[in-house]
């Protein structure tokens, strides 16, 4: 099997956030916690999810289409959440970076 | 009160991720869910947190120092998690963007 026939490895960094106006009790809890610790200058906290998804795909367009579909079907609840993601090509057979 | 005496409003976008090597059962559950939906090309999923923190500060350096301290004290468990954040100055008295 030649190198060229291998699919590429992509890393999708997915951000899932609550739509504006949707209640965010965990965010309020974090805000309260910060205030209790003395951070009076904090105005607002919104809590979301961050996912790193590694996937094989023949090209970037396919990877992008697949991740969009995954977000719609499982990763985000599009009734109350928005999602966005960046896609980067990763080297094969190396460990993902801790702080990319 | 003049405009100049008002503190600036900053938005910190905070990413909290598990350190490499730390078990991630929720990530494995998402990976399993994606496989069950037919996404055989997904290799790995790591789940993290994403927070948007709005805070007042007299300048960027102060905001940066405060957010770093908040992460260390409350937002991240630095035994098992890494954190990083971007800081941007926000216009006053406007709603935060849904998809910045």
Backbone of each chain as ProteinMPNN parsed JSONL, in Angstrom:
{"seq_chain_A": "XXXXXXXXXXXXXXXXXXXXXXXXXXXXXXXXXXXXXXXXXXXXXXXXXXXXXXXXXXXXXXXXXXXXXXXXXXXXXXXXXXXXXXXXXXXXXXXXXXXX", "coords_chain_A": {"N_chain_A": [[0.862, -1.194, 0.0], [0.719, 2.095, -0.983], [1.95, 5.271, 0.225], [0.342, 7.308, -0.69], [-2.18, 6.224, -0.969], [-3.163, 6.092, 1.529], [-5.585, 7.392, 3.808], [-5.884, 10.808, 4.949], [-5.088, 12.145, 8.19], [-7.142, 14.014, 10.208], [-7.613, 16.667, 12.556], [-10.308, 17.834, 14.241], [-11.263, 20.668, 15.914], [-13.772, 21.235, 17.965], [-16.242, 23.525, 18.925], [-18.847, 23.908, 21.085], [-21.547, 25.844, 21.854], [-24.014, 27.429, 23.932], [-26.955, 28.785, 22.477], [-27.55, 32.327, 22.159], [-29.445, 33.713, 24.813], [-30.407, 31.325, 25.78], [-30.916, 29.692, 28.827], [-28.326, 29.221, 31.272], [-27.541, 27.467, 33.66], [-25.201, 26.043, 34.741], [-23.2, 27.859, 33.986], [-23.965, 30.081, 35.488], [-23.482, 29.051, 38.005], [-20.71, 28.804, 37.979], [-20.042, 31.506, 37.71], [-21.046, 32.432, 40.189], [-19.321, 31.025, 41.876], [-16.849, 32.191, 41.222], [-17.293, 34.816, 42.049], [-17.601, 34.369, 44.783], [-15.009, 33.681, 45.367], [-13.875, 36.088, 45.307], [-13.63, 37.51, 42.957], [-14.835, 40.148, 41.915], [-15.072, 41.538, 39.61], [-15.971, 40.017, 37.527], [-18.332, 39.645, 35.003], [-20.023, 37.949, 33.577], [-20.592, 34.575, 32.735], [-20.404, 31.986, 30.413], [-20.971, 28.637, 29.712], [-19.541, 26.098, 27.778], [-18.901, 23.369, 25.465], [-15.92, 21.684, 24.506], [-14.466, 19.868, 22.007], [-12.112, 17.499, 20.813], [-11.733, 15.938, 17.859], [-10.455, 13.289, 16.176], [-10.077, 12.203, 12.918], [-10.051, 10.044, 10.024], [-9.813, 10.916, 6.624], [-10.242, 11.212, 3.08], [-9.758, 13.724, 1.998], [-9.735, 17.297, 2.758], [-12.257, 18.523, 2.333], [-14.078, 16.42, 2.529], [-13.643, 15.655, 5.181], [-14.529, 17.959, 6.478], [-17.246, 17.999, 5.781], [-18.066, 15.643, 7.024], [-17.579, 16.166, 9.77], [-19.293, 18.311, 10.212], [-21.735, 17.027, 9.883], [-21.592, 15.153, 11.984], [-21.676, 16.931, 14.155], [-24.252, 18.003, 13.881], [-25.767, 15.693, 14.226], [-24.979, 14.431, 16.619], [-23.017, 15.733, 18.339], [-23.768, 18.35, 18.993], [-26.692, 19.882, 20.315], [-28.802, 21.126, 18.286], [-31.081, 22.587, 18.678], [-30.81, 24.185, 20.918], [-28.145, 24.806, 20.904], [-25.187, 26.21, 19.367], [-22.634, 25.41, 16.975], [-19.159, 25.335, 16.05], [-16.165, 24.739, 14.192], [-12.604, 24.168, 13.826], [-10.367, 22.85, 11.429], [-7.585, 20.794, 11.156], [-4.779, 19.37, 9.504], [-3.176, 16.464, 10.571], [-0.015, 15.061, 11.509], [0.721, 11.664, 10.792], [0.686, 8.86, 13.054], [1.792, 10.087, 15.295], [1.758, 11.361, 18.602], [-1.037, 13.322, 19.684], [-0.718, 16.832, 20.292], [-0.352, 18.367, 23.528], [-0.911, 21.015, 24.009], [-1.899, 22.648, 21.603]], "CA_chain_A": [[0.0, 0.0, 0.0], [1.575, 3.271, -1.063], [1.596, 6.348, 1.142], [-0.72, 8.14, -1.257], [-3.505, 5.613, -0.846], [-3.631, 6.233, 2.915], [-6.348, 8.618, 4.058], [-5.2, 11.759, 5.81], [-5.642, 12.261, 9.539], [-7.521, 15.386, 10.534], [-8.083, 16.994, 13.903], [-11.343, 18.878, 14.292], [-11.483, 21.264, 17.242], [-15.187, 21.594, 17.893], [-16.732, 24.356, 20.032], [-20.306, 23.878, 21.167], [-21.959, 26.89, 22.8], [-25.45, 27.662, 24.012], [-27.418, 29.938, 21.71], [-27.83, 33.481, 23.026], [-30.782, 33.702, 25.393], [-30.698, 30.052, 26.441], [-30.451, 29.678, 30.215], [-27.09, 28.469, 31.482], [-27.329, 27.311, 35.108], [-23.803, 25.785, 35.12], [-22.457, 29.111, 33.858], [-24.285, 30.909, 36.663], [-22.805, 28.458, 39.155], [-19.293, 29.193, 37.899], [-20.022, 32.937, 38.03], [-21.185, 32.544, 41.647], [-18.084, 30.53, 42.481], [-15.794, 33.201, 41.036], [-17.616, 35.947, 42.939], [-17.285, 33.938, 46.156], [-13.549, 33.681, 45.533], [-13.419, 37.479, 45.392], [-13.5, 38.157, 41.648], [-16.034, 40.975, 41.775], [-15.081, 42.175, 38.279], [-16.52, 39.115, 36.508], [-19.676, 40.104, 34.646], [-20.864, 36.97, 32.927], [-19.893, 33.352, 32.34], [-21.189, 31.019, 29.642], [-20.235, 27.381, 29.699], [-19.762, 25.311, 26.57], [-18.097, 22.162, 25.349], [-14.824, 21.696, 23.544], [-14.133, 18.485, 21.66], [-11.094, 17.228, 19.805], [-12.133, 14.729, 17.136], [-9.474, 12.865, 15.162], [-10.725, 11.313, 11.945], [-9.428, 9.805, 8.721], [-10.629, 11.314, 5.485], [-9.405, 11.31, 1.876], [-9.384, 15.121, 1.779], [-10.269, 18.259, 3.718], [-13.685, 18.779, 2.106], [-14.808, 15.276, 3.088], [-13.544, 15.755, 6.64], [-15.385, 19.066, 6.904], [-18.638, 17.566, 5.65], [-18.345, 14.625, 8.047], [-17.633, 16.763, 11.108], [-20.544, 19.082, 10.272], [-22.819, 16.057, 10.087], [-21.464, 14.639, 13.367], [-22.142, 17.974, 15.078], [-25.704, 18.081, 13.775], [-26.438, 14.464, 14.655], [-24.654, 13.958, 17.974], [-22.171, 16.531, 19.234], [-24.485, 19.54, 19.456], [-28.156, 19.88, 20.26], [-28.948, 22.373, 17.515], [-32.239, 23.367, 19.136], [-30.357, 25.178, 21.9], [-26.701, 25.035, 20.838], [-24.472, 26.473, 18.126], [-21.313, 24.77, 16.94], [-18.221, 25.717, 15.008], [-14.943, 23.94, 14.351], [-11.433, 24.34, 12.958], [-9.884, 21.552, 10.973], [-6.176, 20.841, 10.778], [-4.24, 18.07, 9.13], [-2.233, 16.022, 11.592], [0.932, 14.04, 11.065], [0.363, 10.284, 11.147], [1.466, 8.068, 14.007], [2.416, 10.826, 16.387], [0.792, 11.691, 19.642], [-1.552, 14.682, 19.597], [-0.085, 17.771, 21.214], [-1.126, 18.725, 24.716], [-1.342, 22.411, 23.948], [-1.566, 22.98, 20.218]], "C_chain_A": [[0.889, 1.231, 0.0], [1.096, 4.332, -0.083], [0.387, 7.129, 0.627], [-2.108, 7.536, -1.105], [-4.036, 5.686, 0.587], [-4.5, 7.48, 3.04], [-5.53, 9.546, 4.947], [-5.858, 11.754, 7.188], [-5.915, 13.739, 9.835], [-7.883, 15.508, 12.008], [-9.105, 18.116, 13.785], [-11.454, 19.356, 15.728], [-12.876, 21.871, 17.216], [-15.581, 22.388, 19.144], [-18.244, 24.341, 19.999], [-20.727, 24.88, 22.241], [-23.48, 26.999, 22.821], [-25.817, 28.858, 23.142], [-27.68, 31.098, 22.668], [-29.258, 33.392, 23.558], [-31.153, 32.397, 26.068], [-30.106, 30.086, 27.848], [-29.227, 28.79, 30.389], [-26.811, 28.342, 32.979], [-25.89, 26.945, 35.485], [-22.939, 27.042, 35.008], [-22.709, 30.026, 35.04], [-23.584, 30.376, 37.908], [-21.326, 28.835, 39.163], [-19.144, 30.673, 38.233], [-20.111, 33.147, 39.54], [-19.919, 32.107, 42.358], [-16.965, 31.555, 42.389], [-16.037, 34.405, 41.937], [-17.259, 35.599, 44.384], [-15.788, 33.916, 46.424], [-12.988, 35.108, 45.532], [-13.272, 38.185, 44.058], [-14.764, 38.953, 41.333], [-16.164, 41.556, 40.372], [-15.65, 41.276, 37.192], [-17.975, 39.473, 36.26], [-20.584, 38.962, 34.229], [-20.013, 35.759, 32.586], [-20.858, 32.48, 31.543], [-20.335, 29.76, 29.495], [-20.559, 26.613, 28.43], [-18.9, 24.065, 26.582], [-17.018, 22.369, 24.297], [-14.46, 20.25, 23.268], [-13.004, 18.446, 20.646], [-11.447, 15.9, 19.155], [-11.082, 14.437, 16.071], [-10.185, 11.927, 14.205], [-9.905, 11.193, 10.671], [-10.368, 10.299, 7.644], [-9.718, 11.443, 4.275], [-8.966, 12.746, 1.591], [-10.123, 16.02, 2.766], [-11.778, 18.465, 3.57], [-14.536, 17.649, 2.707], [-14.808, 15.344, 4.609], [-14.507, 16.826, 7.161], [-16.863, 18.66, 6.856], [-19.0, 16.566, 6.741], [-18.481, 15.242, 9.429], [-18.913, 17.594, 11.269], [-21.722, 18.157, 10.571], [-22.788, 15.486, 11.51], [-21.994, 15.644, 14.379], [-23.663, 18.011, 15.073], [-26.38, 16.872, 14.393], [-26.16, 14.099, 16.112], [-23.986, 14.991, 18.875], [-22.871, 17.77, 19.779], [-25.985, 19.285, 19.398], [-28.545, 21.196, 19.582], [-30.218, 23.154, 17.846], [-31.766, 24.497, 20.061], [-28.874, 25.527, 21.772], [-26.229, 25.383, 19.428], [-23.173, 25.674, 18.152], [-20.469, 25.421, 15.859], [-16.984, 24.868, 15.21], [-13.851, 24.419, 13.409], [-10.952, 22.943, 12.588], [-8.407, 21.698, 10.65], [-5.703, 19.441, 10.433], [-3.162, 17.703, 10.137], [-1.237, 15.045, 10.992], [0.47, 12.669, 11.559], [1.25, 9.741, 12.256], [2.267, 8.887, 15.011], [1.327, 11.132, 17.398], [0.254, 13.099, 19.423], [-0.883, 15.568, 20.649], [-0.993, 18.075, 22.4], [-1.71, 20.124, 24.581], [-1.029, 22.96, 22.557], [-1.787, 24.464, 19.92]], "O_chain_A": [[1.724, 1.393, 0.89], [-0.043, 4.286, 0.381], [-0.472, 7.553, 1.4], [-3.104, 8.259, -1.112], [-5.202, 5.385, 0.839], [-4.191, 8.513, 2.446], [-4.593, 9.111, 5.618], [-7.029, 11.405, 7.331], [-5.031, 14.588, 9.723], [-8.392, 14.568, 12.619], [-8.804, 19.204, 13.294], [-11.703, 18.57, 16.642], [-13.13, 22.873, 16.548], [-15.294, 21.98, 20.269], [-18.854, 24.717, 18.998], [-20.313, 24.774, 23.396], [-24.145, 26.692, 21.831], [-25.069, 29.834, 23.078], [-27.991, 30.887, 23.84], [-30.176, 33.032, 22.82], [-32.106, 32.352, 26.845], [-28.948, 30.458, 28.039], [-29.1, 27.749, 29.744], [-25.941, 29.033, 33.507], [-25.381, 27.483, 36.469], [-22.052, 27.267, 35.832], [-21.79, 30.673, 35.542], [-23.144, 31.148, 38.76], [-20.759, 29.145, 40.21], [-18.225, 31.057, 38.956], [-19.356, 33.935, 40.109], [-19.49, 32.737, 43.326], [-16.224, 31.768, 43.348], [-15.1, 34.95, 42.52], [-16.694, 36.415, 45.113], [-15.347, 34.106, 47.557], [-11.791, 35.316, 45.728], [-12.838, 39.336, 44.014], [-15.637, 38.501, 40.592], [-17.239, 42.014, 39.985], [-15.801, 41.713, 36.051], [-18.76, 39.59, 37.201], [-21.785, 38.997, 34.496], [-18.853, 35.894, 32.195], [-21.998, 32.266, 31.958], [-19.143, 29.825, 29.193], [-21.724, 26.494, 28.052], [-18.252, 23.747, 27.579], [-17.186, 23.123, 23.338], [-14.177, 19.49, 24.194], [-12.951, 19.266, 19.729], [-11.46, 14.861, 19.815], [-10.852, 15.249, 15.174], [-10.823, 10.964, 14.63], [-9.17, 12.105, 10.291], [-11.582, 10.12, 7.741], [-8.536, 11.753, 4.427], [-7.907, 12.959, 1.0], [-11.005, 15.578, 3.503], [-12.493, 18.57, 4.566], [-15.578, 17.899, 3.313], [-15.835, 15.122, 5.25], [-15.206, 16.622, 8.154], [-17.627, 18.946, 7.778], [-20.088, 16.622, 7.314], [-19.389, 14.888, 10.181], [-19.538, 17.582, 12.329], [-22.583, 18.463, 11.396], [-23.828, 15.353, 12.156], [-22.673, 15.276, 15.338], [-24.293, 18.046, 16.13], [-27.437, 16.994, 15.012], [-27.02, 13.517, 16.773], [-24.344, 15.116, 20.046], [-22.599, 18.193, 20.902], [-26.473, 18.558, 18.533], [-28.608, 22.244, 20.225], [-30.41, 24.264, 17.348], [-32.264, 25.62, 19.989], [-28.392, 26.436, 22.449], [-26.789, 24.92, 18.434], [-22.677, 25.309, 19.218], [-20.984, 25.98, 14.891], [-16.777, 24.329, 16.297], [-14.117, 24.991, 12.352], [-11.117, 21.988, 13.347], [-8.017, 22.629, 9.945], [-6.171, 18.454, 11.001], [-2.336, 18.537, 10.508], [-1.57, 14.29, 10.078], [-0.11, 12.556, 12.638], [2.416, 10.117, 12.378], [3.294, 8.434, 15.515], [0.138, 11.157, 17.079], [1.005, 13.986, 19.017], [-0.534, 15.116, 21.74], [-2.219, 18.045, 22.296], [-2.845, 20.385, 24.981], [-0.027, 23.646, 22.358], [-1.554, 24.91, 18.796]]}, "seq_chain_B": "XXXXXXXXXXXXXXXXXXXXXXXXXXXXXXXXXXXXXXXXXXXXXXXXXXXXXXXXXXXXXXXXXXXXXXXXXXXXXXXXXXXXXXXXXXXXXXXXXXXX", "coords_chain_B": {"N_chain_B": [[-18.455, 61.056, 35.655], [-15.744, 60.247, 33.674], [-15.209, 58.8, 30.399], [-12.736, 57.612, 30.298], [-12.184, 56.775, 32.866], [-13.612, 54.517, 33.212], [-13.487, 50.986, 33.601], [-12.173, 48.578, 31.237], [-13.984, 46.227, 29.214], [-13.448, 42.827, 29.007], [-13.349, 39.81, 27.09], [-12.726, 36.564, 27.889], [-11.844, 33.676, 26.307], [-11.883, 30.529, 27.325], [-10.172, 27.478, 27.288], [-10.366, 24.287, 28.476], [-8.646, 21.38, 28.878], [-8.151, 17.827, 29.148], [-5.121, 16.554, 30.492], [-2.568, 14.961, 28.5], [-2.817, 11.432, 28.414], [-4.475, 11.175, 30.591], [-7.346, 9.453, 31.577], [-10.407, 9.455, 29.703], [-13.423, 8.96, 29.984], [-15.982, 10.169, 29.161], [-15.243, 11.108, 26.625], [-14.67, 8.686, 25.363], [-17.222, 7.64, 25.339], [-18.515, 9.378, 23.58], [-17.023, 8.821, 21.289], [-17.797, 6.123, 20.928], [-20.523, 6.549, 20.429], [-20.41, 7.96, 18.007], [-19.282, 6.022, 16.346], [-21.307, 4.118, 16.421], [-23.219, 5.506, 15.009], [-22.252, 5.206, 12.538], [-19.877, 6.388, 11.758], [-17.124, 5.323, 10.92], [-14.609, 6.22, 10.506], [-13.665, 7.776, 12.531], [-11.117, 8.321, 14.847], [-10.399, 9.035, 17.442], [-11.536, 10.704, 20.346], [-11.502, 13.51, 22.399], [-12.734, 15.061, 25.243], [-13.468, 18.31, 26.338], [-13.704, 21.431, 28.173], [-15.263, 24.537, 27.43], [-15.201, 27.894, 28.088], [-16.732, 31.077, 28.307], [-15.748, 34.007, 29.613], [-16.642, 37.04, 30.844], [-15.163, 40.0, 31.873], [-14.419, 42.919, 33.829], [-11.645, 45.077, 33.621], [-8.812, 47.168, 34.269], [-6.79, 47.154, 32.359], [-5.254, 45.155, 29.735], [-3.185, 43.474, 30.715], [-3.793, 43.155, 33.414], [-6.269, 41.872, 33.196], [-5.448, 39.491, 32.004], [-3.812, 38.389, 33.976], [-5.699, 38.013, 35.989], [-7.509, 36.169, 34.847], [-5.85, 33.97, 34.468], [-5.359, 33.31, 37.129], [-7.981, 32.705, 37.982], [-8.416, 30.399, 36.457], [-6.518, 28.664, 37.555], [-7.464, 28.476, 40.162], [-10.199, 27.79, 40.093], [-11.461, 27.194, 37.545], [-10.084, 25.213, 36.134], [-8.883, 21.934, 36.885], [-5.843, 21.613, 37.821], [-4.326, 19.395, 38.317], [-5.073, 17.33, 36.646], [-5.827, 18.621, 34.358], [-5.168, 20.827, 31.575], [-5.043, 24.322, 30.742], [-5.901, 27.019, 28.53], [-6.197, 30.315, 27.16], [-7.777, 32.891, 25.143], [-7.816, 36.408, 24.904], [-9.987, 39.079, 24.43], [-10.843, 42.474, 23.734], [-13.941, 43.866, 24.475], [-16.749, 45.626, 23.099], [-18.524, 47.985, 25.079], [-21.697, 47.513, 26.713], [-23.021, 46.075, 24.723], [-24.565, 43.227, 23.3], [-23.017, 40.03, 23.685], [-21.526, 38.34, 20.921], [-23.042, 35.677, 19.046], [-21.592, 33.912, 17.514], [-18.553, 34.343, 17.53]], "CA_chain_B": [[-17.397, 60.05, 35.434], [-15.333, 60.305, 32.274], [-15.085, 57.491, 29.744], [-11.425, 57.018, 30.565], [-12.087, 56.162, 34.186], [-14.314, 53.231, 33.196], [-12.627, 49.857, 33.242], [-12.505, 47.977, 29.954], [-14.623, 44.913, 29.299], [-12.722, 41.809, 28.25], [-13.9, 38.461, 26.976], [-11.721, 35.501, 27.873], [-12.314, 32.368, 25.821], [-11.026, 29.611, 28.061], [-10.256, 26.078, 26.867], [-9.828, 23.392, 29.496], [-8.519, 20.043, 28.287], [-7.463, 16.835, 29.972], [-3.72, 16.351, 30.143], [-2.367, 13.72, 27.752], [-2.668, 10.254, 29.258], [-5.56, 11.079, 31.577], [-8.521, 8.754, 31.033], [-11.505, 10.337, 29.324], [-14.609, 8.135, 29.703], [-16.977, 10.83, 28.311], [-14.722, 11.111, 25.258], [-14.864, 7.336, 24.82], [-18.664, 7.474, 25.089], [-18.825, 10.102, 22.341], [-16.419, 8.016, 20.222], [-18.696, 4.985, 20.711], [-21.75, 7.049, 19.809], [-20.135, 8.285, 16.595], [-19.101, 4.737, 15.629], [-22.641, 3.527, 16.286], [-23.938, 6.238, 13.962], [-21.691, 4.832, 11.244], [-18.644, 7.12, 11.438], [-16.045, 4.378, 11.203], [-13.312, 6.87, 10.281], [-13.249, 8.536, 13.711], [-10.042, 7.594, 15.518], [-10.159, 9.405, 18.833], [-12.276, 11.891, 20.781], [-11.198, 13.992, 23.753], [-13.763, 16.026, 25.605], [-12.987, 19.354, 27.228], [-14.669, 22.484, 28.485], [-15.041, 25.837, 26.808], [-15.903, 28.903, 28.883], [-16.609, 32.483, 27.953], [-15.771, 34.789, 30.851], [-16.597, 38.493, 30.64], [-14.726, 40.662, 33.104], [-13.912, 44.289, 33.782], [-10.265, 45.235, 34.089], [-8.272, 48.455, 33.815], [-5.976, 46.948, 31.155], [-5.135, 43.767, 29.282], [-2.273, 42.695, 31.569], [-4.535, 42.815, 34.63], [-7.268, 40.87, 32.826], [-4.743, 38.244, 31.76], [-3.386, 37.85, 35.27], [-6.883, 37.565, 36.726], [-8.066, 34.947, 34.245], [-4.921, 32.881, 34.792], [-5.603, 32.938, 38.529], [-9.287, 32.03, 38.031], [-8.252, 29.047, 35.91], [-5.781, 27.848, 38.521], [-8.201, 28.295, 41.408], [-11.553, 27.236, 39.977], [-11.969, 26.73, 36.248], [-9.413, 23.98, 35.729], [-8.224, 21.134, 37.914], [-4.538, 21.539, 37.169], [-3.696, 18.084, 38.499], [-5.37, 16.494, 35.481], [-6.245, 19.415, 33.202], [-4.454, 22.006, 31.092], [-5.945, 25.374, 30.271], [-5.343, 28.139, 27.779], [-7.288, 31.24, 26.842], [-7.574, 34.098, 24.344], [-8.449, 37.555, 25.536], [-10.283, 40.149, 23.472], [-11.567, 43.579, 24.33], [-15.313, 43.876, 23.966], [-17.432, 46.911, 23.233], [-19.407, 48.099, 26.245], [-23.153, 47.624, 26.576], [-23.605, 45.379, 23.585], [-24.693, 41.8, 23.566], [-21.944, 39.233, 23.119], [-21.873, 37.685, 19.669], [-23.346, 34.246, 19.131], [-20.535, 33.125, 16.872], [-17.526, 35.357, 17.315]], "C_chain_B": [[-17.004, 60.047, 33.955], [-15.209, 58.901, 31.715], [-13.782, 56.802, 30.152], [-11.328, 56.364, 31.934], [-12.848, 54.83, 34.257], [-13.322, 52.106, 32.908], [-13.052, 49.325, 31.866], [-13.189, 46.63, 30.19], [-13.858, 43.937, 28.416], [-13.53, 40.523, 28.184], [-12.737, 37.488, 26.925], [-12.387, 34.231, 27.375], [-11.357, 31.324, 26.374], [-11.265, 28.176, 27.586], [-9.604, 25.227, 27.939], [-9.823, 21.981, 28.925], [-7.832, 19.103, 29.263], [-6.013, 16.737, 29.529], [-3.589, 15.047, 29.359], [-2.199, 12.541, 28.724], [-3.745, 10.111, 30.314], [-6.777, 10.432, 30.91], [-9.664, 9.724, 30.766], [-12.738, 9.508, 28.971], [-15.684, 8.868, 28.897], [-16.535, 10.882, 26.846], [-14.913, 9.755, 24.594], [-16.331, 7.091, 24.498], [-19.062, 8.178, 23.797], [-18.261, 9.337, 21.14], [-17.314, 6.828, 19.883], [-19.981, 5.402, 20.014], [-21.556, 7.346, 18.329], [-19.967, 7.008, 15.775], [-20.463, 4.085, 15.396], [-23.477, 4.221, 15.216], [-23.339, 5.981, 12.579], [-20.413, 5.562, 10.861], [-17.432, 6.28, 11.808], [-14.676, 5.05, 11.127], [-12.836, 7.682, 11.49], [-12.252, 7.711, 14.514], [-10.026, 7.831, 17.02], [-10.985, 10.636, 19.134], [-11.815, 12.245, 22.185], [-12.183, 15.109, 24.047], [-13.178, 17.052, 26.575], [-14.088, 20.359, 27.515], [-14.276, 23.754, 27.751], [-15.848, 26.843, 27.619], [-15.69, 30.277, 28.287], [-16.785, 33.282, 29.236], [-15.632, 36.268, 30.504], [-16.183, 39.151, 31.934], [-14.253, 42.082, 32.827], [-12.468, 44.283, 34.265], [-9.734, 46.557, 33.549], [-7.42, 48.316, 32.547], [-5.836, 45.45, 30.886], [-4.27, 42.91, 30.213], [-2.989, 42.255, 32.844], [-5.558, 41.723, 34.333], [-6.599, 39.505, 32.668], [-4.328, 37.572, 33.072], [-4.577, 37.291, 36.043], [-7.435, 36.252, 36.163], [-7.158, 33.744, 34.536], [-5.171, 32.374, 36.212], [-6.938, 32.205, 38.677], [-9.187, 30.595, 37.533], [-7.587, 28.143, 36.937], [-6.634, 27.515, 39.739], [-9.541, 27.592, 41.245], [-11.849, 26.559, 38.645], [-11.33, 25.423, 35.789], [-8.887, 23.25, 36.957], [-6.833, 20.831, 37.375], [-3.77, 20.246, 37.456], [-3.887, 17.24, 37.234], [-5.705, 17.299, 34.227], [-5.256, 20.53, 32.855], [-5.475, 23.07, 30.735], [-5.172, 26.353, 29.405], [-6.502, 29.071, 27.478], [-6.822, 32.34, 25.902], [-8.33, 35.213, 25.036], [-8.763, 38.58, 24.455], [-11.063, 41.244, 24.181], [-12.933, 43.65, 23.668], [-15.883, 45.288, 24.042], [-18.369, 46.862, 24.438], [-20.87, 48.05, 25.843], [-23.709, 47.055, 25.276], [-23.669, 43.912, 23.944], [-23.495, 41.059, 22.988], [-22.432, 38.527, 21.855], [-22.153, 36.202, 19.888], [-22.19, 33.426, 18.592], [-19.379, 34.05, 16.535], [-16.387, 34.809, 16.437]], "O_chain_B": [[-17.856, 59.86, 33.087], [-15.117, 57.929, 32.465], [-13.729, 55.585, 30.328], [-10.485, 55.492, 32.146], [-12.74, 54.104, 35.245], [-12.428, 52.255, 32.075], [-14.158, 49.597, 31.4], [-12.998, 45.987, 31.222], [-13.646, 44.187, 27.229], [-14.289, 40.194, 29.096], [-11.878, 37.566, 26.048], [-13.371, 33.766, 27.95], [-10.199, 31.232, 25.968], [-12.404, 27.719, 27.495], [-8.435, 25.418, 28.273], [-10.865, 21.452, 28.537], [-7.032, 19.528, 30.097], [-5.709, 16.826, 28.34], [-4.398, 14.135, 29.527], [-1.51, 12.661, 29.738], [-3.913, 9.031, 30.88], [-7.178, 10.824, 29.815], [-9.864, 10.687, 31.505], [-13.068, 9.363, 27.794], [-16.269, 8.253, 28.006], [-17.352, 10.721, 25.94], [-15.269, 9.672, 23.419], [-16.657, 6.424, 23.516], [-19.848, 7.647, 23.011], [-18.92, 9.214, 20.107], [-17.568, 6.547, 18.712], [-20.473, 4.707, 19.124], [-22.412, 7.032, 17.501], [-20.451, 6.921, 14.647], [-20.738, 3.567, 14.314], [-24.338, 3.6, 14.592], [-23.85, 6.472, 11.573], [-19.91, 5.378, 9.752], [-16.8, 6.482, 12.845], [-13.691, 4.508, 11.629], [-11.728, 8.218, 11.477], [-12.506, 6.547, 14.826], [-9.681, 6.933, 17.789], [-11.127, 11.517, 18.286], [-11.744, 11.38, 23.059], [-12.431, 15.982, 23.215], [-12.476, 16.693, 27.52], [-15.247, 20.162, 27.149], [-13.099, 24.002, 27.49], [-17.05, 26.661, 27.816], [-14.599, 30.601, 27.818], [-17.841, 33.237, 29.868], [-14.624, 36.69, 29.939], [-16.778, 38.897, 32.981], [-13.758, 42.397, 31.744], [-12.118, 43.568, 35.204], [-10.161, 47.013, 32.488], [-7.336, 49.252, 31.752], [-6.239, 44.608, 31.688], [-4.592, 41.749, 30.466], [-2.818, 41.126, 33.302], [-5.707, 40.772, 35.101], [-7.117, 38.492, 33.137], [-4.473, 36.362, 33.248], [-4.483, 36.237, 36.672], [-7.784, 35.342, 36.915], [-7.638, 32.645, 34.814], [-5.191, 31.169, 36.461], [-7.029, 31.212, 39.399], [-9.789, 29.686, 38.105], [-8.019, 27.014, 37.166], [-6.547, 26.415, 40.285], [-9.981, 26.878, 42.146], [-12.425, 25.471, 38.616], [-11.979, 24.616, 35.124], [-8.495, 23.873, 37.944], [-6.655, 19.912, 36.575], [-2.692, 20.026, 36.904], [-2.978, 16.528, 36.808], [-5.853, 16.725, 33.148], [-4.599, 21.095, 33.73], [-6.634, 22.761, 30.457], [-3.956, 26.498, 29.53], [-7.661, 28.661, 27.533], [-5.64, 32.683, 25.86], [-9.357, 34.983, 25.674], [-7.895, 38.913, 23.649], [-11.838, 40.982, 25.101], [-13.057, 43.511, 22.451], [-15.541, 46.054, 24.943], [-18.929, 45.816, 24.762], [-21.238, 48.496, 24.756], [-24.746, 47.503, 24.788], [-22.916, 43.427, 24.787], [-23.006, 41.416, 21.917], [-23.603, 38.165, 21.743], [-21.59, 35.563, 20.778], [-21.847, 32.378, 19.139], [-19.237, 34.49, 15.394], [-15.429, 35.527, 16.149]]}, "name": "protein", "num_of_chains": 2, "seq": "XXXXXXXXXXXXXXXXXXXXXXXXXXXXXXXXXXXXXXXXXXXXXXXXXXXXXXXXXXXXXXXXXXXXXXXXXXXXXXXXXXXXXXXXXXXXXXXXXXXXXXXXXXXXXXXXXXXXXXXXXXXXXXXXXXXXXXXXXXXXXXXXXXXXXXXXXXXXXXXXXXXXXXXXXXXXXXXXXXXXXXXXXXXXXXXXXXXXXXXX"}
